[in-house]
Amino acid sequence: MKLEEIHHVKVTPEMTLDQLVQEMKTGAGFGAKHLARATEIFMDMVQDKDCTIFFTVAGAMIPGGMKQVLIDFLELGVVDVLIVTGATLTHDLIEAFGYKHFHGSAIADDEALSKEGLNRIYNVLLPNEAYEMLEDNIQAILSQSSKSEFLCSEFLADFGKSLPDKPSILKVAADRDIPIFCPAIADSVLGFQLWMYSQSNPLKVDILGDQKRIIDIAYESKKKGALIVGGGTPKHYVALAMQVTSKGLDYAIQITTDRPEPGGVSGASLQEAISWKKVDARAEHVDVMCDATIALPIMLGAISSRMESKSRKNKVFPVYK
């Protein structure tokens, strides 16, 4: 075995995030080296013109301050398909309509917070009135739609284009024709609002129809890569599409803090996914055990630097009924 010396990370005041990641590649072991490898694999996806890039997001990324990071990934042109939880879209809409998340504390009197109308997400707070405002705005936009039947991804594109001109993941994706899949939209405040509207108005949002669309995208793509943040339903949605088409991911990056021992999908390693044919046996892949609010901004900084001399056009996928 040829041994490669660890040179030790050197941090300087003027270094860029890309330079820091390069230091991690040659100077660090453990998780830092995995993060450097993840950045390399992502750039390999970007440079592979045959590769469709899936970006899956679970977890409280918007309350965690990652909204602009996610938007920047979309605006870089390095994401072809976005798969998210309903909670991600809910919190994105809350901010798109003018409300904010606030710093709090993980050590709190939660009964007192409840009496003050504050909801706690670990060390972040969100006022109840944000949800009241969210209901008013969602219902108003729904009432203006000229259609009543949609694929879920089609509905999200239509809804995104109706949003105010403020930073929003949903709006940026819609404007750039990046399809958004939300397979568990019912398990969110946004999904609940759609159900409420449908009780007195004609509205049909077809989630099962999106299954055909995601499978068609997987089947028709010559190569596939995925940046998987946080596991959950979004991770399995893209993994299942690979499995049923018998064409596993050619590139895969997973950023998670979950462990594999309990057997859940969120902590399952990408190596394990090879046995299910969700990841190809020859794929470039890496598991990054890290809080995504730490890993994603660092990766974005490095990728942005490397993208300055490169261009990439998003793929456009038809909507099937």
C-alpha positions, 0 to 999 in steps of 0.5 A: 500500500502506498501511504499518503502523508497528512500535511496538516491543515494550514489556515491563513487570514486571506484564504478562500473557502475553496483554499480551505477545502483544498487544505482539507483534501491534503492536510486532514483526515476524518470528516474534513477529508470527506467534505473535501471529497464531496466537493470534488464529486460534486464538481465531477457531476457538474462537468459531466454533461450527461449527468442529471443532478438531483438535490434533496433537502430534508431537515430544518434548513430554512430555520437554520439560516440556509435559505440563501445557500439553497437559492445560490445552489439553484442560481449557480445552475448546478441543480436539475431537480430539487426534492424537498420536504413540505416543511422546507417549502412552508418555512421558505414561504413564511419568509417569502411573505415577509416573516422571519425566524429569530435566534433563541436558545436550546435551553428555554422555558417552552411553556413560557414560549408557548404563552408568548406565541413562540414556537421553538426549533432547537435554538431558533424561534418562530412566532405563531403569527407567521403561520396566520399570515401564511394561511392568508397569503396561501389562500389568496394565491390559490383563489387566483389560479385558473387551474384546479388540477395539477401534478404536485410538481406542476402545482409548485411551479405554478405557485412559485411563479405567483410569489412576490419578488422576494428571495424564495427557493420556490420562486427561483426554482420555478423561474429557472424551470427546475422541477420541485418534487415534494412527495410528502407535502401533506405532512406540512402546514403548506399541505394542510392549507391545500387541503383546507382550500380543497374543502370548499374549492375545486383543487386536486394536487396529484402526488402519485402522478409525480411518481411517473415523472421522477421515474421518467427523469431517472430512466431518460438520464444517461447519468445521475448524481445526487447531493443528499442533505438530511435523508428522510423522504427526499432521499428515498424518493430519488433512491427509489427512482434509481432502484425501480429503473435499475440505473443506480446513481453514478455520483452520490454525496450524503450529508447527515448526522444520522447513524446507520445502526438503527436501520433507518434510511436517513442514516443508511450509508451510500455503500449500503445503497449499492446492495439495493441498486440505488447507487451504482457499484462503480459510483463516486460516492461519499458520506459526510457526517456533519451538520448541513448548516456547517457543510453546505456553506463551505461546499457552496463557497468552494463550488462557486470559486470553481464554477467561475471558469465554467458554465452549465445549463440546467436540463429541462424536463417535460410535465407529463399527465 
